[in-house]
Amino acid sequence: MKELRTNLEANSDVSVIKQQTWKLPIVLYDLGFSRVKRLKMDVLMKMLLFAFQETEIHRAANLAELLLVEELFIRDLMEKMQRTGLIQLEKRGYRLTAKGFDYLEKGIFDEEMEGDDTVMSFSSVHDEYALALQNEHPEASETMPLYRYFKKAALNKERVQQLLLSEMVFPEEEGFQVIATDVTSCIEQETDFIPCIEFQLYDSKQDLFYARIWNTLSGTWDEILAKQIEEREVVRWRKAMEESKK
């Protein structure tokens, strides 16, 4: 804390008019999600999908006879294709779905996997969703005041889904890649309280009041929190200084 203040006052025109510490609530959630194993489509799979696209197929036996492949094996593949939405049974037989067309064109196939889970953090004052970091930070004491402009907010399901799809990206290995596909559960757990150090500053050369907030979780100056405070309080800080000079 002393080092932060020293750095701020390195400019002789800048003075700290007030310093205080408070805690910022960050809510943690257990986030469950579904996954698939994305594989490059083999020749037989491509032949099957192409057959569903071009021919009226009613039974696995038709394809087994056409491709000279064991019927049981074809039936298993067809069940997998139905389950993953690549084909569907219509009056005229099995037909390729829009998803099936897309996968055939891209040459990929998704195989369902057991679901997984991770921990997500949500800061309502930042409107920020993130996978929870394992960073160690100082513990906020119970007596430390709560951030004065903290407000609770409901989760946005679309933002949670976007976070999952953008962050849960697994490296490709052995010819396949694991892909997170959908949020299956989102359960609120504990609230983490992050100590923040606030400096209210005055630059005499520019006649400017401003705030700097040190966020101990990110280990950086938090511009969002500083802006929230400045928008609400800078006029009051100036008035207090003018009153003190009378």
Secondary structure, DSSP 8 states (H G I E B T S, - for coil): -HHHHHHHTTSTTEEEEEEEEEEEEEEEEEEEEEEEEEEE--HHHHHHHHHHHHS-B-SHHHHHHHHT--HHHHHHHHHHHHHTTSEEEETTEEEE-HHHHHHHHHTEEEEEEEEEEEEEEEETTTTEEEE----------TTS-B-TT-------HHHHHHHHHHH-B---BTTEEEEEEEEEEEEEEEEEEEEEEEEEEEETTTTEEEEEEEETTTTEE-HHHHHHHHHHHHHHHHHHHHHHT-
